[in-house]
Amino acid sequence: MAFNQIGKLLILFGALVVLIGAVMLFFDKIPLLGKLPGDIHIKKGNVVFYFPIVTSIVLSILLTIIVNLFGRGR
């Protein structure tokens, strides 16, 4: 692998880390994300269990569509 390819890979990885960080920073401000019907939220005493199963499925479908659209362009 040439240095040129490694450099491009590192830039892509850095951009991905920045994007993930931005999403995590503004996650609370995105409406309905993590609050969809079907998301599991159990609170008993001091213990809280939260599993956003429906949100995960919706995000997976959206990301699959986006990746397929960009992948077909190549």
N, C-alpha and C positions, 0 to 999 in steps of 0.2 A: 504494500500500500504506500503510495507516494505521499510526501508531506502535503501536497496540495489537497488530496482527498481527506487526509486527517484534519487539516485546517477547516475544510467545509463541514466535516462531521462535528467538530467541536463548536463551530458557530451555530449549527442547527441544534445541537444539544443545549447550548446556552440560551438560545431563543425559546426553546421548549421549557426550560427551567423558569425563565422570566414569565412566560405565559401562564404556567401552572401557579406561580407565586401570585400573579395578578388575580387569577380566578379565586385563589384561597383568600386573598385580601378582601375582595368584594363579594364573597360567597353569601354573606348575610343580606346584602342589598338586592340580590337577584330574586324576583318574586316567584313564589311557588317551588323554588328549588329546595328539595329536602322536606317539603310540606305537602306532598301529593297524597291523595287517598291511597292506602295500601302500604305506606311507609310504616314500619313498626317502631313504636315508641312506648316503652314500659318504664314506669317510675315506681319504685317500692322503697320507701324510706330514703336512705342516702344513696341508693344505687339507681342509676339511670342507664337503660339500655336503649340504643337507638340504631336501627338498621334501615336505611333508605332504599329498600329493594325496588320500588317502582321508579324512583328517581334514577337509580342505577340503570334500569332497563331503558328508560327514555333517553338518557345520555348515551348509552351504548348504541341505540338505534340511530340517533342523530350523528354521532361520530362515525359510524359505519357508512352512512349516506355521504357525509362530507369527504371521507377518505376515498370512497369509490368514485365520487365526482372528480376529485383531483387525480386519482390514479388512471382514469380513462383518458385524461388529457395527454398522457405520455405516450 
